[in-house]
């Protein structure tokens, strides 16, 4: 594991962390029981099986 040679300032640490952003999941249109729903791709099977409302 990498070990820093010296301590990083609080401002630098927070500036680095602030650049990270979560991405919105890509939505897919699914038709279940005549109803069209936009759901994340990883939940398509669960919607088709009726596990999610």
PDB file of N, CA, C and O in Angstrom, chain B, residues numbered from 101:
ATOM      1  N   UNK B 101       0.832  -1.179   0.000  1.00  0.00           N
ATOM      2  CA  UNK B 101       0.000   0.000   0.000  1.00  0.00           C
ATOM      3  C   UNK B 101       0.876   1.241   0.000  1.00  0.00           C
ATOM      4  O   UNK B 101       1.919   1.268   0.652  1.00  0.00           O
ATOM      5  N   UNK B 102       0.458   2.261  -0.724  1.00  0.00           N
ATOM      6  CA  UNK B 102       1.239   3.496  -0.795  1.00  0.00           C
ATOM      7  C   UNK B 102       1.138   4.261   0.515  1.00  0.00           C
ATOM      8  O   UNK B 102       0.070   4.365   1.118  1.00  0.00           O
ATOM      9  N   UNK B 103       2.275   4.792   0.937  1.00  0.00           N
ATOM     10  CA  UNK B 103       2.333   5.565   2.175  1.00  0.00           C
ATOM     11  C   UNK B 103       2.822   6.963   1.822  1.00  0.00           C
ATOM     12  O   UNK B 103       3.872   7.101   1.195  1.00  0.00           O
ATOM     13  N   UNK B 104       2.077   8.016   2.213  1.00  0.00           N
ATOM     14  CA  UNK B 104       2.514   9.375   1.896  1.00  0.00           C
ATOM     15  C   UNK B 104       3.781   9.760   2.661  1.00  0.00           C
ATOM     16  O   UNK B 104       3.960   9.367   3.813  1.00  0.00           O
ATOM     17  N   UNK B 105       4.650  10.525   2.020  1.00  0.00           N
ATOM     18  CA  UNK B 105       5.893  10.946   2.669  1.00  0.00           C
ATOM     19  C   UNK B 105       5.650  12.029   3.695  1.00  0.00           C
ATOM     20  O   UNK B 105       6.392  12.146   4.670  1.00  0.00           O
ATOM     21  N   UNK B 106       4.611  12.826   3.480  1.00  0.00           N
ATOM     22  CA  UNK B 106       4.298  13.865   4.465  1.00  0.00           C
ATOM     23  C   UNK B 106       2.798  14.070   4.531  1.00  0.00           C
ATOM     24  O   UNK B 106       2.052  13.642   3.650  1.00  0.00           O
ATOM     25  N   UNK B 107       2.380  14.723   5.579  1.00  0.00           N
ATOM     26  CA  UNK B 107       0.958  14.936   5.823  1.00  0.00           C
ATOM     27  C   UNK B 107       0.362  15.887   4.786  1.00  0.00           C
ATOM     28  O   UNK B 107       0.981  16.885   4.414  1.00  0.00           O
ATOM     29  N   UNK B 108      -0.856  15.562   4.323  1.00  0.00           N
ATOM     30  CA  UNK B 108      -1.574  16.421   3.392  1.00  0.00           C
ATOM     31  C   UNK B 108      -2.439  17.384   4.175  1.00  0.00           C
ATOM     32  O   UNK B 108      -3.098  17.000   5.142  1.00  0.00           O
ATOM     33  N   UNK B 109      -2.434  18.640   3.751  1.00  0.00           N
ATOM     34  CA  UNK B 109      -3.222  19.642   4.477  1.00  0.00           C
ATOM     35  C   UNK B 109      -4.710  19.326   4.380  1.00  0.00           C
ATOM     36  O   UNK B 109      -5.156  18.636   3.464  1.00  0.00           O
ATOM     37  N   UNK B 110      -5.453  19.834   5.323  1.00  0.00           N
ATOM     38  CA  UNK B 110      -6.892  19.611   5.348  1.00  0.00           C
ATOM     39  C   UNK B 110      -7.562  20.209   4.103  1.00  0.00           C
ATOM     40  O   UNK B 110      -8.478  19.612   3.536  1.00  0.00           O
ATOM     41  N   UNK B 111      -7.100  21.384   3.688  1.00  0.00           N
ATOM     42  CA  UNK B 111      -7.684  22.031   2.509  1.00  0.00           C
ATOM     43  C   UNK B 111      -7.458  21.183   1.256  1.00  0.00           C
ATOM     44  O   UNK B 111      -8.371  21.016   0.448  1.00  0.00           O
ATOM     45  N   UNK B 112      -6.260  20.654   1.094  1.00  0.00           N
ATOM     46  CA  UNK B 112      -5.978  19.818  -0.084  1.00  0.00           C
ATOM     47  C   UNK B 112      -6.798  18.535  -0.065  1.00  0.00           C
ATOM     48  O   UNK B 112      -7.302  18.096  -1.099  1.00  0.00           O
ATOM     49  N   UNK B 113      -6.930  17.938   1.112  1.00  0.00           N
ATOM     50  CA  UNK B 113      -7.688  16.702   1.223  1.00  0.00           C
ATOM     51  C   UNK B 113      -9.145  16.944   0.864  1.00  0.00           C
ATOM     52  O   UNK B 113      -9.739  16.172   0.112  1.00  0.00           O
ATOM     53  N   UNK B 114      -9.720  18.008   1.396  1.00  0.00           N
ATOM     54  CA  UNK B 114     -11.132  18.287   1.134  1.00  0.00           C
ATOM     55  C   UNK B 114     -11.363  18.711  -0.311  1.00  0.00           C
ATOM     56  O   UNK B 114     -12.404  18.396  -0.890  1.00  0.00           O
ATOM     57  N   UNK B 115     -10.419  19.410  -0.890  1.00  0.00           N
ATOM     58  CA  UNK B 115     -10.555  19.802  -2.297  1.00  0.00           C
ATOM     59  C   UNK B 115     -10.528  18.566  -3.193  1.00  0.00           C
ATOM     60  O   UNK B 115     -11.273  18.490  -4.170  1.00  0.00           O
ATOM     61  N   UNK B 116      -9.678  17.605  -2.866  1.00  0.00           N
ATOM     62  CA  UNK B 116      -9.599  16.379  -3.650  1.00  0.00           C
ATOM     63  C   UNK B 116     -10.896  15.584  -3.525  1.00  0.00           C
ATOM     64  O   UNK B 116     -11.403  15.074  -4.524  1.00  0.00           O
ATOM     65  N   UNK B 117     -11.432  15.474  -2.332  1.00  0.00           N
ATOM     66  CA  UNK B 117     -12.661  14.714  -2.118  1.00  0.00           C
ATOM     67  C   UNK B 117     -13.865  15.382  -2.758  1.00  0.00           C
ATOM     68  O   UNK B 117     -14.804  14.700  -3.169  1.00  0.00           O
ATOM     69  N   UNK B 118     -13.852  16.707  -2.850  1.00  0.00           N
ATOM     70  CA  UNK B 118     -15.000  17.439  -3.386  1.00  0.00           C
ATOM     71  C   UNK B 118     -15.165  17.211  -4.886  1.00  0.00           C
ATOM     72  O   UNK B 118     -16.257  17.404  -5.421  1.00  0.00           O
ATOM     73  N   UNK B 119     -14.100  16.805  -5.570  1.00  0.00           N
ATOM     74  CA  UNK B 119     -14.192  16.599  -7.007  1.00  0.00           C
ATOM     75  C   UNK B 119     -14.913  15.310  -7.367  1.00  0.00           C
ATOM     76  O   UNK B 119     -15.350  15.144  -8.506  1.00  0.00           O
ATOM     77  N   UNK B 120     -15.043  14.391  -6.407  1.00  0.00           N
ATOM     78  CA  UNK B 120     -15.713  13.134  -6.668  1.00  0.00           C
ATOM     79  C   UNK B 120     -17.214  13.366  -6.676  1.00  0.00           C
ATOM     80  O   UNK B 120     -17.761  13.974  -5.756  1.00  0.00           O
ATOM     81  N   UNK B 121     -17.869  12.885  -7.704  1.00  0.00           N
ATOM     82  CA  UNK B 121     -19.316  13.021  -7.788  1.00  0.00           C
ATOM     83  C   UNK B 121     -19.919  11.667  -8.149  1.00  0.00           C
ATOM     84  O   UNK B 121     -19.378  10.935  -8.978  1.00  0.00           O
ATOM     85  N   UNK B 122     -21.027  11.350  -7.526  1.00  0.00           N
ATOM     86  CA  UNK B 122     -21.745  10.128  -7.877  1.00  0.00           C
ATOM     87  C   UNK B 122     -22.509  10.367  -9.171  1.00  0.00           C
ATOM     88  O   UNK B 122     -22.999  11.469  -9.415  1.00  0.00           O
ATOM     89  N   UNK B 123     -22.610   9.338  -9.994  1.00  0.00           N
ATOM     90  CA  UNK B 123     -23.324   9.455 -11.250  1.00  0.00           C
ATOM     91  C   UNK B 123     -24.732   8.896 -11.109  1.00  0.00           C
ATOM     92  O   UNK B 123     -24.969   7.942 -10.368  1.00  0.00           O
ATOM     93  N   UNK B 124     -25.650   9.500 -11.825  1.00  0.00           N
ATOM     94  CA  UNK B 124     -27.013   9.001 -11.820  1.00  0.00           C
ATOM     95  C   UNK B 124     -27.060   7.703 -12.606  1.00  0.00           C
ATOM     96  O   UNK B 124     -26.380   7.576 -13.625  1.00  0.00           O
ATOM     97  N   UNK B 125     -27.846   6.741 -12.155  1.00  0.00           N
ATOM     98  CA  UNK B 125     -27.925   5.474 -12.885  1.00  0.00           C
ATOM     99  C   UNK B 125     -28.632   5.660 -14.223  1.00  0.00           C
ATOM    100  O   UNK B 125     -29.571   6.447 -14.344  1.00  0.00           O
ATOM    101  N   UNK B 126     -28.164   4.925 -15.215  1.00  0.00           N
ATOM    102  CA  UNK B 126     -28.808   4.979 -16.518  1.00  0.00           C
ATOM    103  C   UNK B 126     -30.159   4.273 -16.443  1.00  0.00           C
ATOM    104  O   UNK B 126     -30.228   3.114 -16.032  1.00  0.00           O
ATOM    105  N   UNK B 127     -31.229   4.954 -16.834  1.00  0.00           N
ATOM    106  CA  UNK B 127     -32.568   4.387 -16.735  1.00  0.00           C
ATOM    107  C   UNK B 127     -32.976   3.727 -18.046  1.00  0.00           C
ATOM    108  O   UNK B 127     -32.625   4.185 -19.133  1.00  0.00           O
ATOM    109  N   UNK B 128     -33.726   2.640 -17.913  1.00  0.00           N
ATOM    110  CA  UNK B 128     -34.216   1.879 -19.050  1.00  0.00           C
ATOM    111  C   UNK B 128     -35.733   1.813 -18.943  1.00  0.00           C
ATOM    112  O   UNK B 128     -36.276   1.671 -17.847  1.00  0.00           O
ATOM    113  N   UNK B 129     -36.410   1.915 -20.065  1.00  0.00           N
ATOM    114  CA  UNK B 129     -37.870   1.827 -20.068  1.00  0.00           C
ATOM    115  C   UNK B 129     -38.294   0.364 -20.115  1.00  0.00           C
ATOM    116  O   UNK B 129     -37.866  -0.393 -20.987  1.00  0.00           O
ATOM    117  N   UNK B 130     -39.147  -0.023 -19.156  1.00  0.00           N
ATOM    118  CA  UNK B 130     -39.625  -1.402 -19.062  1.00  0.00           C
ATOM    119  C   UNK B 130     -41.150  -1.374 -18.997  1.00  0.00           C
ATOM    120  O   UNK B 130     -41.731  -0.543 -18.299  1.00  0.00           O
ATOM    121  N   UNK B 131     -41.794  -2.283 -19.725  1.00  0.00           N
ATOM    122  CA  UNK B 131     -43.243  -2.397 -19.670  1.00  0.00           C
ATOM    123  C   UNK B 131     -43.609  -3.645 -18.889  1.00  0.00           C
ATOM    124  O   UNK B 131     -43.272  -4.761 -19.284  1.00  0.00           O
ATOM    125  N   UNK B 132     -44.313  -3.444 -17.762  1.00  0.00           N
ATOM    126  CA  UNK B 132     -44.725  -4.555 -16.911  1.00  0.00           C
ATOM    127  C   UNK B 132     -46.221  -4.432 -16.667  1.00  0.00           C
ATOM    128  O   UNK B 132     -46.694  -3.412 -16.164  1.00  0.00           O
ATOM    129  N   UNK B 133     -46.962  -5.473 -17.023  1.00  0.00           N
ATOM    130  CA  UNK B 133     -48.421  -5.491 -16.854  1.00  0.00           C
ATOM    131  C   UNK B 133     -49.082  -4.288 -17.511  1.00  0.00           C
ATOM    132  O   UNK B 133     -50.008  -3.709 -16.942  1.00  0.00           O
ATOM    133  N   UNK B 134     -48.625  -3.902 -18.699  1.00  0.00           N
ATOM    134  CA  UNK B 134     -49.203  -2.778 -19.415  1.00  0.00           C
ATOM    135  C   UNK B 134     -48.819  -1.416 -18.865  1.00  0.00           C
ATOM    136  O   UNK B 134     -49.352  -0.395 -19.299  1.00  0.00           O
ATOM    137  N   UNK B 135     -47.900  -1.396 -17.914  1.00  0.00           N
ATOM    138  CA  UNK B 135     -47.466  -0.146 -17.301  1.00  0.00           C
ATOM    139  C   UNK B 135     -46.016   0.107 -17.693  1.00  0.00           C
ATOM    140  O   UNK B 135     -45.184  -0.792 -17.575  1.00  0.00           O
ATOM    141  N   UNK B 136     -45.699   1.301 -18.152  1.00  0.00           N
ATOM    142  CA  UNK B 136     -44.336   1.641 -18.557  1.00  0.00           C
ATOM    143  C   UNK B 136     -43.625   2.328 -17.399  1.00  0.00           C
ATOM    144  O   UNK B 136     -44.115   3.310 -16.843  1.00  0.00           O
ATOM    145  N   UNK B 137     -42.451   1.788 -17.045  1.00  0.00           N
ATOM    146  CA  UNK B 137     -41.685   2.294 -15.912  1.00  0.00           C
ATOM    147  C   UNK B 137     -40.240   2.484 -16.339  1.00  0.00           C
ATOM    148  O   UNK B 137     -39.691   1.673 -17.085  1.00  0.00           O
ATOM    149  N   UNK B 138     -39.630   3.557 -15.863  1.00  0.00           N
ATOM    150  CA  UNK B 138     -38.197   3.761 -16.113  1.00  0.00           C
ATOM    151  C   UNK B 138     -37.436   3.351 -14.858  1.00  0.00           C
ATOM    152  O   UNK B 138     -37.624   3.931 -13.788  1.00  0.00           O
ATOM    153  N   UNK B 139     -36.572   2.342 -14.999  1.00  0.00           N
ATOM    154  CA  UNK B 139     -35.849   1.794 -13.854  1.00  0.00           C
ATOM    155  C   UNK B 139     -34.368   1.665 -14.203  1.00  0.00           C
ATOM    156  O   UNK B 139     -34.019   1.606 -15.382  1.00  0.00           O
ATOM    157  N   UNK B 140     -33.490   1.621 -13.193  1.00  0.00           N
ATOM    158  CA  UNK B 140     -32.074   1.364 -13.455  1.00  0.00           C
ATOM    159  C   UNK B 140     -31.891  -0.009 -14.106  1.00  0.00           C
ATOM    160  O   UNK B 140     -32.647  -0.943 -13.836  1.00  0.00           O
ATOM    161  N   UNK B 141     -30.891  -0.113 -14.952  1.00  0.00           N
ATOM    162  CA  UNK B 141     -30.680  -1.344 -15.723  1.00  0.00           C
ATOM    163  C   UNK B 141     -30.521  -2.568 -14.821  1.00  0.00           C
ATOM    164  O   UNK B 141     -30.970  -3.659 -15.173  1.00  0.00           O
ATOM    165  N   UNK B 142     -29.892  -2.396 -13.673  1.00  0.00           N
ATOM    166  CA  UNK B 142     -29.643  -3.553 -12.806  1.00  0.00           C
ATOM    167  C   UNK B 142     -30.897  -4.050 -12.101  1.00  0.00           C
ATOM    168  O   UNK B 142     -30.878  -5.130 -11.510  1.00  0.00           O
ATOM    169  N   UNK B 143     -31.999  -3.279 -12.150  1.00  0.00           N
ATOM    170  CA  UNK B 143     -33.237  -3.690 -11.489  1.00  0.00           C
ATOM    171  C   UNK B 143     -34.301  -4.175 -12.469  1.00  0.00           C
ATOM    172  O   UNK B 143     -35.428  -4.451 -12.057  1.00  0.00           O
ATOM    173  N   UNK B 144     -33.971  -4.285 -13.758  1.00  0.00           N
ATOM    174  CA  UNK B 144     -34.951  -4.664 -14.758  1.00  0.00           C
ATOM    175  C   UNK B 144     -35.534  -6.047 -14.459  1.00  0.00           C
ATOM    176  O   UNK B 144     -36.752  -6.221 -14.498  1.00  0.00           O
ATOM    177  N   UNK B 145     -34.691  -7.019 -14.164  1.00  0.00           N
ATOM    178  CA  UNK B 145     -35.169  -8.382 -13.909  1.00  0.00           C
ATOM    179  C   UNK B 145     -36.089  -8.425 -12.694  1.00  0.00           C
ATOM    180  O   UNK B 145     -37.093  -9.138 -12.698  1.00  0.00           O
ATOM    181  N   UNK B 146     -35.752  -7.668 -11.657  1.00  0.00           N
ATOM    182  CA  UNK B 146     -36.585  -7.663 -10.452  1.00  0.00           C
ATOM    183  C   UNK B 146     -37.971  -7.104 -10.756  1.00  0.00           C
ATOM    184  O   UNK B 146     -38.966  -7.612 -10.240  1.00  0.00           O
ATOM    185  N   UNK B 147     -38.052  -6.059 -11.592  1.00  0.00           N
ATOM    186  CA  UNK B 147     -39.353  -5.506 -11.976  1.00  0.00           C
ATOM    187  C   UNK B 147     -40.141  -6.497 -12.821  1.00  0.00           C
ATOM    188  O   UNK B 147     -41.353  -6.634 -12.653  1.00  0.00           O
ATOM    189  N   UNK B 148     -39.456  -7.189 -13.728  1.00  0.00           N
ATOM    190  CA  UNK B 148     -40.142  -8.150 -14.588  1.00  0.00           C
ATOM    191  C   UNK B 148     -40.698  -9.326 -13.788  1.00  0.00           C
ATOM    192  O   UNK B 148     -41.750  -9.866 -14.131  1.00  0.00           O
ATOM    193  N   UNK B 149     -40.005  -9.722 -12.731  1.00  0.00           N
ATOM    194  CA  UNK B 149     -40.470 -10.839 -11.895  1.00  0.00           C
ATOM    195  C   UNK B 149     -41.514 -10.406 -10.875  1.00  0.00           C
ATOM    196  O   UNK B 149     -42.127 -11.248 -10.219  1.00  0.00           O
ATOM    197  N   UNK B 150     -41.721  -9.092 -10.735  1.00  0.00           N
ATOM    198  CA  UNK B 150     -42.727  -8.611  -9.795  1.00  0.00           C
ATOM    199  C   UNK B 150     -42.203  -8.458  -8.377  1.00  0.00           C
ATOM    200  O   UNK B 150     -42.993  -8.365  -7.437  1.00  0.00           O
ATOM    201  N   UNK B 151     -40.883  -8.431  -8.204  1.00  0.00           N
ATOM    202  CA  UNK B 151     -40.308  -8.309  -6.860  1.00  0.00           C
ATOM    203  C   UNK B 151     -40.370  -6.879  -6.339  1.00  0.00           C
ATOM    204  O   UNK B 151     -40.363  -6.649  -5.130  1.00  0.00           O
ATOM    205  N   UNK B 152     -40.430  -5.913  -7.264  1.00  0.00           N
ATOM    206  CA  UNK B 152     -40.490  -4.492  -6.880  1.00  0.00           C
ATOM    207  C   UNK B 152     -41.788  -3.905  -7.404  1.00  0.00           C
ATOM    208  O   UNK B 152     -42.281  -4.327  -8.451  1.00  0.00           O
ATOM    209  N   UNK B 153     -42.360  -2.918  -6.676  1.00  0.00           N
ATOM    210  CA  UNK B 153     -43.640  -2.341  -7.103  1.00  0.00           C
ATOM    211  C   UNK B 153     -43.537  -1.497  -8.348  1.00  0.00           C
ATOM    212  O   UNK B 153     -44.541  -0.955  -8.811  1.00  0.00           O
TER     213      UNK B 153
END
